[in-house]
């Protein structure tokens, strides 16, 4: 998710293109194979679609990595596929339907798309024969993780989320509109996504995402999953980058307040893509919490 950047409206809009870079996953990590680790890749039929995933490690503790908007396992989680402890964990990074290599179908955004992703994610891990899993969810993937933990409590062991929102504000909605036209994005931001999707699909899907995420603003309190937070039962770690220009601290505080027993960890220099910029620190934090 994205959120208010702060400051007056005109100033905010002037800074929008550069400020949005972390939200749309820059720097991209690139394929995990480039890091020299053993990563397998496959597709499996789940809920009528072929879902693509990457897998690394041989540990007893299964961990699913959930990417953000327009993201995929290989673009969003290279350092985690490479470096999370392979003896302790079996790490799976998935591409939600319509994203990455889980195409066809084209991505769409019905009113329940987060719930659909949560069910797909859980059913994927069940299809891979994991009896219980932990979740690492970034941005939109953090929202999906929260919903999965609330709706499938007996299946989720632990959860780490960062960059997630439980609701949408007016200012959030303005930011979404600011990224609708991908031709206005910086070349550095566009190139990895154009390479993955092709320009037409990338541009069309971004527009559909903006419409899909803004629909929550019309619900009471801008609700995405705030009503589900009290139903999360698993141990939960919320990580927040203090320099995240896109998801203000109040979103992390709200989730922390409403997920019983959750922990909030602040990274003073962290931005939205803190798990890429500070991969070693983040990986150690996640490993310590998951063990």
C-alpha positions as CSV (number, residue, x, y, z in Angstrom):
1,X,0.0,0.0,0.0
2,X,1.0,3.6,-0.3
3,X,0.2,6.5,1.9
4,X,0.5,10.3,2.5
5,X,3.9,11.8,2.0
6,X,3.3,14.8,4.2
7,X,3.5,18.6,3.5
8,X,1.2,20.8,1.5
9,X,-0.7,19.5,-1.5
10,X,1.2,21.2,-4.2
11,X,4.6,20.4,-2.7
12,X,3.5,16.8,-2.3
13,X,2.4,16.4,-6.0
14,X,5.6,18.0,-7.2
15,X,7.7,15.4,-5.3
16,X,5.4,12.5,-6.2
17,X,7.4,10.7,-8.9
18,X,10.7,10.5,-7.0
19,X,9.0,9.8,-3.6
20,X,7.0,6.9,-5.1
21,X,10.1,4.9,-6.2
22,X,10.4,2.8,-3.0
23,X,6.6,2.0,-3.1
24,X,7.0,0.3,-6.5
25,X,9.9,-1.7,-5.4
26,X,13.1,0.0,-6.4
27,X,15.7,-1.3,-6.2
28,X,14.5,-4.6,-7.6
29,X,16.4,-7.5,-6.4
30,X,16.6,-9.5,-9.6
31,X,16.3,-13.3,-10.0
32,X,17.5,-15.2,-7.0
33,X,19.6,-17.5,-9.1
34,X,22.0,-14.5,-9.6
35,X,23.0,-14.8,-6.0
36,X,24.3,-18.3,-6.4
37,X,21.8,-20.1,-4.2
38,X,19.8,-23.2,-5.0
39,X,16.4,-22.0,-5.9
40,X,13.8,-24.2,-7.7
41,X,10.9,-22.8,-9.7
42,X,7.6,-24.4,-10.7
43,X,3.9,-23.9,-11.2
44,X,1.0,-25.7,-9.5
45,X,-2.7,-25.7,-10.1
46,X,-4.6,-23.8,-7.4
47,X,-8.2,-22.6,-7.5
48,X,-8.4,-22.8,-11.2
49,X,-5.1,-21.0,-12.1
50,X,-1.4,-22.0,-12.4
51,X,0.5,-20.3,-9.6
52,X,4.2,-19.8,-10.0
53,X,6.5,-20.1,-7.1
54,X,10.2,-20.3,-6.2
55,X,11.5,-22.4,-3.4
56,X,14.8,-22.6,-1.4
57,X,16.0,-24.4,1.7
58,X,15.2,-27.7,3.4
59,X,14.2,-26.7,6.9
60,X,11.1,-27.9,8.8
61,X,9.7,-24.4,9.1
62,X,7.9,-23.3,6.0
63,X,7.9,-19.6,5.2
64,X,5.9,-17.9,2.5
65,X,7.0,-14.6,1.0
66,X,4.2,-12.4,-0.2
67,X,5.1,-9.6,-2.7
68,X,3.6,-6.1,-3.1
69,X,1.7,-4.4,-5.9
70,X,2.8,-5.6,-9.4
71,X,5.5,-7.7,-7.6
72,X,6.7,-11.2,-7.8
73,X,8.9,-13.5,-5.9
74,X,12.0,-13.0,-8.0
75,X,11.7,-9.2,-8.2
76,X,10.8,-8.6,-4.5
77,X,12.6,-11.2,-2.4
78,X,16.0,-12.0,-3.9
79,X,17.9,-11.4,-0.7
80,X,15.5,-13.5,1.3
81,X,15.6,-16.4,-1.1
82,X,19.3,-16.2,-1.0
83,X,20.1,-15.7,2.6
84,X,17.4,-16.8,5.0
85,X,18.7,-19.9,6.9
86,X,18.2,-22.9,4.6
87,X,18.6,-25.4,7.4
88,X,15.9,-23.9,9.5
89,X,13.5,-22.8,6.8
90,X,12.0,-23.9,3.6
91,X,11.3,-20.5,1.9
92,X,8.6,-20.2,-0.8
93,X,8.1,-17.0,-2.8
94,X,5.0,-16.9,-4.8
95,X,3.6,-14.8,-7.7
96,X,-0.1,-14.0,-7.0
97,X,-2.5,-14.7,-9.9
98,X,-2.0,-12.2,-12.7
99,X,1.4,-11.1,-11.4
100,X,4.9,-12.2,-12.3
101,X,4.8,-15.6,-14.0
102,X,1.3,-16.6,-12.6
103,X,-0.2,-15.6,-16.0
104,X,-2.7,-16.2,-17.5
105,X,-5.0,-15.0,-16.2
106,X,-4.6,-11.2,-16.4
107,X,-4.7,-9.5,-13.0
108,X,-8.0,-8.1,-11.9
109,X,-9.2,-6.4,-8.8
110,X,-12.7,-7.4,-7.7
111,X,-13.9,-6.1,-4.3
112,X,-12.5,-9.3,-2.6
113,X,-9.1,-9.4,-4.4
114,X,-7.1,-9.4,-1.1
115,X,-9.3,-12.2,0.3
116,X,-8.8,-14.1,-3.0
117,X,-5.1,-13.7,-2.7
118,X,-5.1,-14.9,0.9
119,X,-7.0,-18.1,-0.1
120,X,-4.7,-18.7,-3.1
121,X,-1.7,-18.3,-0.9
122,X,-2.9,-20.7,1.8
123,X,-4.1,-23.2,-0.8
124,X,-0.8,-23.0,-2.6
125,X,1.1,-24.0,0.5
126,X,-1.3,-26.8,1.2
127,X,-0.9,-28.1,-2.4
128,X,2.9,-28.1,-1.7
129,X,2.1,-30.3,1.4
130,X,3.1,-27.9,4.1
131,X,1.2,-28.6,7.3
132,X,1.7,-25.1,8.7
133,X,3.4,-22.0,7.5
134,X,4.7,-18.6,8.6
135,X,4.2,-15.5,6.5
136,X,6.5,-12.6,5.5
137,X,4.3,-10.0,3.8
138,X,5.4,-6.7,2.2
139,X,3.0,-3.9,1.3
140,X,0.0,-5.4,-0.5
141,X,1.5,-8.7,0.6
142,X,1.3,-7.6,4.2
143,X,-2.4,-7.0,3.8
144,X,-2.8,-10.4,2.3
145,X,-0.9,-12.0,5.1
146,X,-3.1,-10.2,7.7
147,X,-6.2,-11.6,6.1
148,X,-4.8,-15.1,5.8
149,X,-3.8,-15.1,9.4
150,X,-7.2,-13.9,10.5
151,X,-9.2,-16.3,8.3
152,X,-7.0,-19.4,8.5
153,X,-5.6,-19.2,12.1
154,X,-4.9,-22.9,12.6
155,X,-2.7,-22.9,9.5
156,X,-0.5,-19.8,10.2
157,X,2.4,-20.3,12.7
158,X,3.9,-16.8,12.8
159,X,3.8,-13.6,10.7
160,X,6.1,-10.6,9.8
161,X,4.6,-7.7,7.9
162,X,5.9,-4.3,6.8
163,X,4.6,-1.5,4.6
164,X,0.9,-2.6,5.0
165,X,-2.3,-0.6,5.6
166,X,-5.5,-1.8,7.1
167,X,-7.5,1.0,5.6
168,X,-7.4,3.8,3.0
169,X,-7.5,7.6,3.7
170,X,-8.3,10.5,1.4
171,X,-4.6,11.3,1.2
172,X,-3.8,7.7,0.3
173,X,-6.3,7.9,-2.5
174,X,-4.6,11.0,-3.9
175,X,-1.3,9.2,-4.0
176,X,-2.8,6.3,-5.8
177,X,-4.0,8.6,-8.5
178,X,-0.5,10.0,-8.8
179,X,0.9,6.7,-10.0
180,X,-1.9,5.8,-12.4
181,X,0.1,6.9,-15.5
182,X,3.2,4.8,-15.7
183,X,4.7,6.9,-18.5
184,X,5.3,9.5,-15.8
185,X,7.4,7.2,-13.7
186,X,11.2,7.4,-13.8
187,X,12.9,5.1,-16.3
188,X,14.7,3.4,-13.4
189,X,11.4,2.5,-11.9
190,X,9.7,1.4,-15.1
191,X,12.4,-0.8,-16.7
192,X,12.2,-3.8,-14.4
193,X,8.5,-4.0,-14.6
194,X,8.4,-3.4,-18.4
195,X,10.9,-6.3,-18.7
196,X,8.7,-8.6,-16.6
197,X,5.4,-7.6,-18.1
198,X,5.8,-5.7,-21.3
199,X,4.8,-2.1,-21.3
200,X,1.1,-2.5,-22.3
201,X,0.3,-5.1,-19.6
202,X,2.3,-3.2,-17.0
203,X,0.5,0.1,-17.8
204,X,-3.0,-1.5,-18.0
205,X,-2.5,-3.4,-14.7
206,X,-1.3,-0.4,-12.9
207,X,-4.4,1.5,-13.9
208,X,-6.6,-1.4,-12.8
209,X,-4.7,-1.5,-9.4
210,X,-5.4,2.2,-8.8
211,X,-9.1,1.6,-9.4
212,X,-9.1,-1.5,-7.3
213,X,-7.4,0.0,-4.3
214,X,-9.4,3.2,-4.4
215,X,-12.6,1.2,-4.1
216,X,-11.9,0.7,-0.4
217,X,-12.1,4.4,0.2
218,X,-15.8,4.2,-0.4
219,X,-16.3,1.7,2.4
220,X,-16.9,2.7,6.0
221,X,-13.6,4.0,7.5
222,X,-11.9,3.1,4.3
223,X,-11.8,-0.4,5.5
224,X,-9.6,-3.1,3.9
225,X,-9.0,-5.5,6.7
226,X,-9.3,-3.5,10.0
227,X,-12.3,-5.6,11.0
228,X,-10.1,-8.7,10.8
229,X,-7.2,-7.6,12.9
230,X,-8.7,-8.7,16.3
231,X,-9.0,-12.2,14.8
232,X,-5.3,-12.7,14.2
233,X,-4.0,-15.2,16.7
234,X,-0.5,-16.0,15.6
235,X,2.6,-14.2,17.0
236,X,3.0,-11.1,14.8
237,X,6.0,-8.8,14.2
238,X,5.3,-5.5,12.5
239,X,8.3,-3.8,11.1
240,X,8.2,-0.1,10.2
241,X,10.8,2.1,8.5
242,X,10.9,5.5,10.2
243,X,11.9,7.1,6.9
244,X,9.2,5.4,4.9
245,X,7.7,8.3,2.9
246,X,4.7,6.2,1.7
247,X,3.3,4.4,4.7
248,X,3.2,6.7,7.8
249,X,3.8,5.4,11.3
250,X,0.2,5.6,12.2
251,X,-0.6,2.6,9.9
252,X,1.9,0.4,11.7
253,X,0.6,1.7,15.1
254,X,-3.0,0.9,14.2
255,X,-2.1,-2.7,13.2
256,X,0.0,-3.1,16.4
257,X,-2.8,-1.8,18.6
258,X,-5.4,-4.1,17.1
259,X,-3.4,-7.4,16.6
260,X,-3.3,-8.8,20.1
261,X,0.2,-9.5,21.4
262,X,1.9,-8.1,18.3
263,X,5.4,-6.6,18.4
264,X,6.4,-3.4,16.7
265,X,10.0,-3.0,15.6
266,X,11.2,0.4,14.2
267,X,14.1,0.7,11.8
268,X,15.3,4.4,12.1
269,X,16.8,4.5,8.6
270,X,14.3,2.1,7.0
271,X,12.3,3.2,4.0
272,X,9.4,1.3,2.3
273,X,11.7,-1.4,0.8
274,X,13.7,-1.9,4.0
275,X,14.0,-5.6,3.4
276,X,16.1,-4.9,0.3
277,X,18.0,-1.8,1.4
278,X,18.8,-3.4,4.8
279,X,18.5,-7.0,3.9
280,X,21.0,-8.4,6.4
281,X,19.4,-6.6,9.3
282,X,15.9,-7.5,8.2
283,X,16.7,-11.2,7.6
284,X,18.3,-11.5,11.0
285,X,15.3,-9.8,12.6
286,X,12.9,-12.2,10.8
287,X,14.9,-15.3,11.6
288,X,15.1,-14.4,15.3
289,X,11.4,-13.9,15.4
290,X,10.4,-17.0,13.5
291,X,12.6,-19.4,15.5
